[in-house]
Amino acid sequence: MGVGFLLVLSLLSSLVWGLWRGVEVVRDAKQSGMPIPAAGDMASAMGVPGALAQMLIALVATGGSALLLYFWRRRATPAERSQSLQALRRPSTWGWTLLVACCVFAGTSVISMLAKQLGIEPEPTNLQLMQQAWASYPAFLLLFAVVLAPAYEELLFRRVLFGRLWAAGRPWLGIVLSSAAFALVHEIPGTSPNGLPEMLQLWLVYGCMGAAFAWVYRKTGTLWAAIAAHALNNAVALAALVLFGMQ
């Protein structure tokens, strides 16, 4: 169901971008006095979605899927909301959140360093997007990476996917499956120039991140802890990329 929502919303948002871009191409051709591109040349004239368009498509597709599944299948009950609010008032909740965020960043750094010793140096598929977005839309990239993406990803992968199996009494299966889905969505097979060893490293990194966020959600009893840990990790990673020249 989640995959279906993702595909449909991705297709619809891509079609909207295509229509909008097509109108732009026609308008620019008329204003410059050039002939309107033929149907066969239109795709080339339109190009590919830029950084802002790609982030908006991801926001609509993944965020929309998260909201649809949440309200349809995993809406929080009054008791769950009360439990979450109580957890937010406990200092231990934020201690665990900070600890998990630090461990995630340290763990992924160690995995990357060990892989580099073996000659494995993958390039995440979203690296170029981040470079382009930081150059043109730094404020929106900050909002997207640190606020929006952690919120809708945790809602989808932890609240909906992991939470469903947790409620069914199978939390460890939920951690494994939701973390695998989290990794596959971030690095989709067949869409990256990375080889198999590089893809395996990226899947391991994202899978460990997903497992850690699911664990802190279960440990604290509030999804806000997972969202905060995810946001802290993204903020530190973005800061490191900016400070070290996006390398």
Secondary structure, DSSP 8 states (H G I E B T S, - for coil): -HHHHHHHHHHHHHHHHHHHHHHHHHHHHHHHT-----HHHHHHHH----HHHHHHHHIIIIIHHHHHHHHHH----HHHHHHHHHHHT-HHHHHHHHHHHHHHHHHHHHHHHHHHHTT-----TTHHHHHHHHHH-HHHHHHIIIIIHHHHHIIIIIIIIIHHHHHTT-HHHHHHHHHHHHHHHHS-TTS-S--HHHHHHHHHHHHHHHHHHHHHHHHHS-HHHHHHHHHHHHHHHHHHHHHTTT-
